[in-house]
């Protein structure tokens, strides 16, 4: 499976997680019982489907290996396997955090290095 996964969230939520030393999840994560992530090949579709038109977002990259058994690859959209973290996320686990601005076409602009 992928060595790096991605979480899209508001800058405010990320700042709060960093201050608290833990990210428990966004409301949808808390409702589902796990933290939703996407792979590099899934994250653009995730942004379009769940974050369309939203500003003030960040893209948080997390290495999968340190997450251990709490990270599970489970079927979601159309049977595709998505990474779900069944536990808390330590913000220190982030390998990179970048702004996720909207472009002139209304779509989010991702770093070029995302697959």
Helices and strands as residue ranges (DSSP letters): E 4-10, H 11-20, H 27-32, E 35-36, H 43-50, E 57-63, G 65-70, E 71-75, G 77-79, E 81-85, G 91-93, E 94-99
